[in-house]
Amino acid sequence: MELSSVTLRVLLLFFPGVLCAILLDALTVHRERTPVQFLTNAFALGMASYLSLAAARDVTASAAQWLRLREPLDVTFFDALIDDHVHIAWREIALAALVGMVLVAVISTVLNRRLVHRAAYSLGLTRNTGDIDVWSTMLNSPLGKYVLVRDLAQDAAYIGTVEIFSETSREAELLLSDVEVFRNTTFTKLYDTDHVYLARSATALVIEPMKEKSHRGGLNAHP
């Protein structure tokens, strides 16, 4: 497959966007993206990086004029994108990549903490929490801090604090700490342990939130 000079030029100019899209995928929890979605994100992040760089350049230029200092170089990305005769500024691509990394850090924080969804939910604009499924929603909420986990296939029940959990219920994984282990059918206590790791099908587990550790004990064998 041969790449035309125009295609290669566009790929070089949008290197910051592709880099930022890769970082955003690595830093956030999300459903699997299609190639089209990835390329759309790369384009949007690349444009945002160059626009932010241009805005920072204009602010710096205004300050330099006021202080009678040398103004920074113009951002040539937009000219280079439409005119093959404009020289590609490698330093500008590197600066745009650095700016893009800052943008990715901000965007990742907003997405991972579900800030937009939480604000919209509080305002009654949506009932979507932004999590991938109910498994993630429940375990990310205060309800998912202390839980009773019934492992139906193994006839076991665990009461403990959720330390780590899988991103989705497709592969249900839980790491519990400060755990009490019981027989599920009789709720006979078997032993205590510091940690328990569970990896089961989501349909094999029943998770019952507990408000406080002091609520342990005196539970029924079945819901």
Beta strands, then each sheet from edge to edge (+ up, - down):
strand 1: 146-151
strand 2: 156-165
strand 3: 172-183
strand 4: 189-200
strand 5: 205-210
sheet 1: 4+ 3- 2+ 1- 5+
end
